[in-house]
Amino acid sequence: MKLADDFIFGGATAAYQCEGASKEYGKGKVAWDDYLEKQGRFAPDPASDFYHQYPVDLDLCKKFGVNGIRISIAWSRVFPTGEGQINQEGVDFYHKVFQACKKNGVEPFVTLHHFDTPDALHKKGDFLYPHTIDCFVNFAKFCFEEYKDEVQYWFTFNEIWPVTSGQYVTGTFPPGEKYDVTKAIEAMHKMILAHAKVVIAFKEKGYKGQIGIIHSLETKYPSDASKPEDVLAAKREDILTNQFLLDATFHGEYSAETMEHINFLFGLEGKTFKPAEIELEQMRIAAKYNDYLGINYYQSHFTKSYDGESQINHNGTGDKGTSVYRLKGIGEHVFKEEIDRTDWDWLIYPEGLHDQILRIKEQYPNYKAIYITENGMGYKDDFEDGTIDDTPRIDYIKRHMHWIGKAIEKGANVKGYFVWSLMDVFSWSNGYNKRYGLFYVDYETQKRYPKKSAYWFKELSETKEV
């Protein structure tokens, strides 16, 4: 099929993963700074040095048909401690970036929070600390007003479940706690509340742009559909990781089915989940205001029943077959030999994206539009005299675009696709050995080299055929 003329062919980035200069130009500390330094494995500097190289990257966008870019504003680059004093140098930096976007015909889609709460607030409990919510709302209000003439498309949060599960379930994000599912759920609820307050603030001021949120949606299938216990495990994991947030986003409250399973998980710890009515009231208002949903999709999971103690091993090295995910009361991820997976054990299953898009269309018919805000393949690119043949990445994107096209044919309103990532960037848990970009970055010289996938993506943006 042929995509619409106004379809966005974008490249995605995140401030902490691409900017570098993490301790320069007045930028405040985030929790990742000390966390990574303590690990001693890799550092976020210089990353892709987007702070200085953004003119080069946006020129590449123009040359290769990339007409949209996801950029996040680093909260601590604007408010070094998350509140109070403003860092004007940081404010001016984003003005320069947005002006360069306009010059190159690239539409900025701006995320307000991409895993990088200022350290002073993170230490007090991140979004479980009520004052963090107030500070985030004030930061958002500042950005809306400051950049109202340069930014038309906003996202509040990037990937609430990966943030909270990384913090409190897998232990891969600071503060590195593990297996506390109820704490992750409480944090998700508070982040959705913060999202609601920001959306309401945006709409009440009558800004001419649009606003939404980005969820990482990994479709869950039972390992054996003939076994009721596997069907239940997949349902319960879907509710925890997907439906809980989708209910909150589109309904502003949690369905009876969602509450039943969430309280089963709370019951394992002798607790009950009962959100305050005043919070639900604000969430219900915001549910009517969302202009679009961003979907980040990389993989699906096949889940079988599991009743033992939690056991998770994150494959952060690309050593295939080392990933383990068993969560008490929920289920265990299993590989399907007939389904390819990356070196990092991520199942390559584009049908799962199609199924998730149609799920939104059917289960939440009040949705307005969908952008695929991240999708791409981590790969160990070989650099050979400036030539990077990343054919597997092309195949990965091509297959996903095909299934997106199928969803559109079935009536889904998908408005754009952003490949993760525009250029190679720093990875939170993998450092620099896992590359995603259309453009190869030599981290020593900061020179960019178009990969084979960049030329293919340019052709796709011109033909719009999937």
N, C-alpha and C positions, 0 to 999 in steps of 0.2 A: 504494500500500500504506500501511498504518498502522504507524508505528514503536512500539516497546515503551513501556510506561508509564514505565519507568525510564531511558529514553533521555535523554542529556544534551544540552541545547541551550545551548552555551556561547559565550563570547566570549574571545578570546585577547589577551594582552598580553606584554610583556617589560620587565624593569626599566629598562634603559638607554633604551628607546624611549618609555616613558611617565612614569617617575617625575619627571624633572627633578632639581633639587637634586643635580647630579652631583658637585659639589665642596663640599657642605654637610653638616652634621650628622655629621661624623666619617667620611664616606665616603672611601675611598682611591681613588687614580687607577687607571684602566684604560688600555690601549693606545690606545683610541679617542680619548681626550681630546686627546693631543698630535697624533695622526694627523689628526683633523678640524680642529684649530686650525691646523695647517700647511697644509691644503688651503684653509682660509679661506672655504668655501662656505656652511656652516651649522653650527650647534652643537646639542648635545642638551639645552640649557636654553632655555625651560622645558619643552619637550616638552608632554605633556598635564598636567603638574604633578600626577600621581597621588599624589605624596608628600603633598600637602595635599588633593587633590580626591577621594581614594578613597571617602569617605563618599557623595559625590554619585554617583560611578560605580556603586557597589554598590546604591544606592537605585534608579538607573535599571535595573540588572539585575532587581531585584525587580519593578519596574513593567512591564517589557517581556518577562517570561518567560524571561530568561536565567538558568538554574539552575546553571550552572557557569562558572568563570573560570580561565583559565590565567594564573598569576602566576609570575614568576621571582624568586628571592632573589638580590639582587646580592651576589656573593661578597665584593667589596671594601667593601660597606656593613657587613658583619659582621666580616670580617678585612681591615682596610685594606690590608695588604701581602700578603694571601693566607695568612698564618700568624701565629702568635704572639698578639699583643695583640688582644683582642676589643673592638669598638665597641658598647657596650651600647645606645647610642641607636639604632643600626641594628637590633639584636636586638629591641628594644622596638617599633620601627616595624612589623615584620612580625607581631608578636603583635597589635597593634591592627588591622592589616588582616584577619587571619584571624578575629578576634573580630567584626569588622564583616561578614565573609562569613557567619558563622553567624547573626548578627542578621537578615540579609536573605535567608536561605534559599538562599545561593549556595555551591556546593561548590567549594573551592579545589583546583586541580590544579597542583602546584608543580614548577617546573623548577629544577634546581640550577645549570645552566650554560647561559646563553643569550648566547653570543658575547662574554663579558665577563670573561676571566681578569684578575686583578689585574696591574697594569703591572710590578711588580717581578719576577713570575714570567714574564710574557709576554716581557720583554726577554731572558730567558735561554734562550728557545726554546719557550715555551709548553709543550705536552704532549710535545714532543720532549725536553724537559728532565725527566729522571726524578723530580726532587724535586717538580715541579708535580703529578705524579700522587699522590704521598704527601700533599701539601697539600690536594688536592681531596678525597681520601678522608677526611681529618681534618675538613674543612669539612662534608662530607656527614654524617659521624657526629654532629657538633655539631648540625646542623639536625634530624636524625632525633630526637635526644633532646630538644632544646629545644622542638620543635613537635609532639611525638608525640600530644598531646591535641587538636590543632587541625587537623592535616593527615592525610588518609587516602590521598591519591593523589600519588605522586612520579614525576618523570622525572629521569634523570641528565643527559642532554645533549639539546640542541635542535640538530638538523641538522649532523651531523658533516661530511658532504661539503661543504655550502656554507661551513662554517668553513674547512676545510683548502684547498679550491679557491680561496676568496677570498684566503687568505693567500699561497698558493704557485703558483696557476695563472692566475687572472684578475687578480690584483693589486688587488682592490677592498677587501680587508680589510688592516689592519696585520699584518705589516710591508710589504705591497705588492709582494711578489715575483711574478714571472710565469713561467709555462710549465715549472715544475719539478714534473712529475707524480709522479715517484718520491718526492719529499719530502712531497707531499700524501698519498700512500698510506701512508708510514711514520707520518705524523701521525695518520691515520685509525686505524691499528692501535693506536697508543698510547692514543688516546682511548677506543677500545673496551675496551682493557685496563683503563683507569681506570673505565669503566662497570662492568666485571665485578667489580672490587674493591669498588666501592660497593654493588652489588647483594648480593654475598656478605656484606658487613658488615651490611647491612639485615636480611637473612634470618637470619643467625646470632644477632642480638639478639632476634629473635622479635617485631618490631613488628607491630601489628595491621593496618597499612595495606598498600598494594600499591605496586609499583614497576615501571617500565619505561623505555623510551628512545624518543626521537622521531627518525625519519628523514625527510628530504625525498626523496620518491620521484617522479621524473619519468620517465614511461614512454618508452622509446625504440623507435621504429619505423624500419624501413629506408625511405629515400626512395623506392626502387624495389624492391619485393619480388622482382622477377624477376632482379635483378642480385646475384649471390653476394657481390660486393665490398661492396654496400650492406648486405646482411644481416649480413655480418661486422662492418662498422663499427658498426651498431646494437647487435649483441651485445657487442662490446668496450666500447662506451660504457656499456651497461647494467651490465656486470660491474664497471667502474671506479666508477660512481656509485651503483649500487643493490645488486647481488648481493654484492659484497665485504663490505658492511656487514650485509646480511641473513644471509649465511652465518655471519659472526662472532657475530651476535646470537642466532640460533636453533640453530646447530650448535656454536658455540664454536670453530670452525676453518674453514678455507677448502677448498672442494671442489677436486677435481683440475682441473675446467674453469676455476674461478676462478684457481687458481694458474698455469695455462697462460697465460692472457691477461695476468695481472698481471706475470708474468715476461717476457712478450713486451715489455711497456712498459719494464720494468727493463732488458731486454737492449738497448734502443735507446740506453741510457746506459752500457752495459757493466757493468751491475750485476745482482744477484740478490736477490730478496725471500725471506728465510728467517726467519720468526718463531721466537722461542725456545720450546722445548717447555714450559718452566715458565710462560710467558705463556699458551700454549694450554690448559694444564691449568686455569688459573683461568677462562678464557673458557668452557671446557666446563661447569664447575660453574655459572657464572652463566646459561648458556643454558637450564638446567632451571628456573631461578628466575624468569625474566621473567614478570610477570603480564599484561602487555599491550604492544602496539606503538602508538606514536603515528605517524600518517602526516600529513605536511604536503604538500599537493598544490596546485599552481597551474597547471601546464602540462605538456605532453608535448613531445617533439621528434621530428622526422623527420631522420634522419641519412644522409648519403651518404659514400662513401669519400673520403678525403683523405690525400695523402701529402706535401704541402708543409710549409713551416715554419708553426709556430703563429701564429695571428693572431686576437686577441679584441678586440672593442670593446663595452664595456658601455653599454647605453642607460640612462643614469641621469637623463635629462631629459624623457622622454616624447615625444621627437622620433621618430615612428614610422618604421621602416625603417632605423634606424642601427645595429641590433644585428648584430654579426659574431661567429661562433664557429667557428673552425677549429683543431683540435688535432692536432698531428703524431702519426701512428701510430694515430689513433682515427677521427676523422671530422669532417664539417662539417654544421652545422645549416642546414636549408633551410626556407623558408616554403612552405606550401600555400595557394594563393590561395583555395581553397574553404573554408578554415578561418579563422574570425575570430581576430583577435589584438588585445591591448590597445595603448594608445599606447606602451607600453614593450616591445612586440614579444613578449609572452607569448601563446602560442597558447591559445585557449579551447577545450579538448578534454576535456570531462567523461568521455568514454568511457575515457580513459586512467586515471582514478582507479578506475573499475570494474575495468579490466583488472589494475591493480596490486593491488587488494584480493583478487581471485581468485587472482592469482599467489602471494600470501602463503598463502592457504588451501591451495592445491594443492602448492606447492613446499616449504612449511614447515608441515606439518600439526601440529607440536607447538606452534604459536602458540595462545594462549588467548583473546585478545580484541584488538580494534582500536578505537582512537579516531581520528577525523579531527581532528587537533589544530590544523591551520591550513588554511583554504581561503577565498579571497575575491578581490575584484577591486580593483586599484588604479585610481582614477578621479579625474578633475579635477572634483570636485563644485562645482556652482554654488550659491552662497548667495544666496537671494533673499528678503529680509525674514523670515528665520528658517525658510524652507521650502527643503528640499533634496530635489529629485526625482532619485533615483538609480536609476531603473528598470533601466538596464543591469546594475547590481549585483544587483538582485533576480533578474533573468533568469539571471545567472551562477550564483548560489547555488541557485536553483530547479533548474536543469539538473544541477548536480552532486549535489544531494540525490536527484534522480530516479535517477541512475545508482548512487548508494549504495544506494538501495532495491532496485534490480535485483540488486546483489551480495548483499544480505541475503536476498532471495528464493532465491538460489542456495546459501544455507547459510553465508554469511560472518557471523561474530559481530562486528558493528560496534555499539559501545555508546554512541557519542556523536559529536557534531559541534561543533567550535569555529570560529566565523567569525573570520577575521583581518580586522579587529581589532575589539575591543569598541568603543573610541572611536578617533578619529583619533590616530595616534602619529607620532613622529619615525621617519624611514626611514634606515637605515644609509648607503645610497648615493644616496638621492633627496631627503633633507631633508624638506621640508614640502609639496612640490607634489603628492605622490602620496598620496591619501587612501584608506583602506580601511575606516574605522569605520562601525558602525551609528549612532554618534552623532558629529555634527559638532562639532569643537572650534574655537572662536575663540581662537587662540593668544595674542591680546593681552589678552582679558578672561578667558580660561579658562572661558567659559560653554559649556555643552553644549546641542546642539539635536538632537533625534531626527530622523533622516532617514526618508524614505519606507520604506527597507529595514528600519528598526527596527520600524515598525508591522507590516510584512509578516512579519518574523521572530517577532514576538509571536504573530501568528495561527498561524504554523507550529507554534510550541511548544505551542499550545493544541489544535490539531487533530491534530498528529503525522502528517499525511497528505502523502506525497511521490509 
